[in-house]
Amino acid sequence: MPPYTDRLLSLPEYPLAKIPEQKRELIARGVDVIDLGAGDADLSPPPAVIDRISAAVRIPTMSRYGFALGLMEYREAVVRFMKRRFGQDFHPIKEIVPLIGSKEGISHLAFAYLNKGDYSIVPEPGYNAYLGGTLLAEGIPYKYPLRPDNGFLVDLDEIPSDVLQKTKVLYLNYPNNPTSAVAPKDYLEDVVRRCKELDILLVYDNAYSELAYDGYVPPSIFEIPGARDVAIEFHSMSKTYNMTGGAAAGRAERRNSLALWRR
């Protein structure tokens, strides 16, 4: 057999892939395991969703290829969510992309924006898809350590200027996993401003937008003035509705970068 490509070999070991195997081994030895692994919800989706899915599998057209459009009703539902939750208007075809899950879009986005040798800024610790997508696109990940002394925020002023000049993508995730940090509005305003100045795409992973406490309401990056010029935002249904699926929202050309890649 031919050898693996350098791109594949550049990927580090994926820790979440080993956890199920380790879990099975421990259970087989009689260990009472509390699984804090992949973040996969162990609750059922809402009953109404289960009823609709059960009915949908009996509709022949639901088994057809979705192509780039997918189910129009789903796009419209995402638009309603973005309006209801964040007060933001989006066009269901031009500015929304349905996804199998947010990981699909986050991983593939790098292929649309990173050429060989371009940098992405990857928070560490952070979601493995930021790193994996960068490496498979032959980009260079600049790992930025999240620390308590700076509120677990990525400070672009701390990144070497020669790296910033070659940076095409910045990944941010707030509310943050695993630190649970949140991003103040003035911080997000500054990030949007700097991304404009540096011509960097801000990939805002908002998977935990509905998990907040003590009265805090996580924002969309699009609530920040000017964010539509530089950002694309990802949402995940697994964290909110205990089921797979997701969507991306952004200005038409940002959305097109994902849609073109998925063809």
Beta strands, then each sheet from edge to edge (+ up, - down):
strand 1: 96-99
strand 2: 119-124
strand 3: 140-145
strand 4: 167-172
strand 5: 201-205
strand 6: 231-236
strand 7: 246-250
sheet 1: 1+ 7- 6+ 5+ 4+ 2+ 3+
end
